Amino acid sequence: MEWISFFDRQPENGQGIWYYGPMIGVWAGEYNYSPNDPVSPHIMHCHESFGVVDRMDAPWWMPDDGVMVRPQRPTQEYPSDYPS
């Protein structure tokens, strides 16, 4: 499975995903879209520990089919469409 940039395409609200950020590593969680959130509408809730990040912290994602083992991190730390 390939890593997807959060700035190209978002998961479905409530979807189980793997997500990656260079400062946090690879984690399993759930994507939640909250358009009225004053900080960020794109939030990932971690399934492996207590934690919440947004797409700026974790700019890469891939679907979690519930079977796959922890994927290797992407070859690039940030996608080419990451905001500067």
C-alpha positions in Angstrom: 0.0 0.0 0.0 1.2 3.5 -0.8 1.4 6.6 1.5 -1.1 9.4 0.6 -0.6 13.1 1.2 -3.2 14.6 3.4 -3.0 17.7 1.2 -3.9 15.7 -1.9 -6.7 13.6 -0.4 -8.2 13.0 3.0 -9.6 9.8 4.5 -13.3 9.4 5.1 -14.5 10.7 8.5 -14.2 7.9 11.1 -11.9 5.8 8.8 -9.1 3.7 10.4 -5.8 4.8 9.1 -2.0 4.5 9.5 -0.4 8.0 9.7 3.1 9.3 9.7 4.9 12.5 10.6 8.7 12.9 10.8 8.5 14.1 14.5 6.1 11.3 15.6 6.7 8.2 13.4 4.1 5.7 12.2 0.9 5.2 14.2 -2.5 3.5 13.8 -5.6 5.7 14.5 -8.8 7.1 13.3 -9.3 10.2 11.1 -12.0 12.7 12.3 -13.1 15.7 10.3 -14.6 18.5 12.4 -15.1 21.6 10.2 -16.0 23.8 13.2 -12.9 23.0 15.2 -11.1 26.3 15.9 -7.6 24.8 15.7 -7.7 22.2 12.9 -10.6 20.3 11.2 -8.3 17.3 10.3 -7.6 15.3 13.5 -6.2 11.8 14.0 -7.0 10.0 17.3 -4.3 7.4 18.1 -5.5 3.8 18.7 -2.1 2.8 20.2 -1.7 5.4 22.9 -3.3 8.5 24.2 -2.7 11.1 21.6 -4.2 13.4 19.0 -2.4 15.0 16.0 -3.5 17.0 13.0 -2.4 16.8 9.3 0.4 19.3 9.8 2.0 16.9 12.4 1.2 13.8 10.3 1.1 14.8 6.6 1.0 11.2 5.3 -1.7 8.5 5.7 -2.9 5.1 4.3 -6.0 3.0 5.0 -5.8 0.6 7.8 -7.4 -2.7 6.7 -7.0 -4.2 10.2 -4.8 -6.9 8.9 -1.6 -5.1 7.8 1.4 -4.9 10.1 2.9 -1.5 10.9 4.1 -0.1 7.5 7.5 1.3 6.8 7.7 5.1 6.9 7.5 6.9 3.6 10.6 7.6 1.6 10.1 11.4 1.9 9.5 13.1 5.3 7.0 15.6 3.8 4.9 15.3 0.7 5.7 17.7 -2.2 2.4 19.5 -1.6 3.1 20.2 2.1 2.4 23.9 2.8 5.5 26.0 3.4 
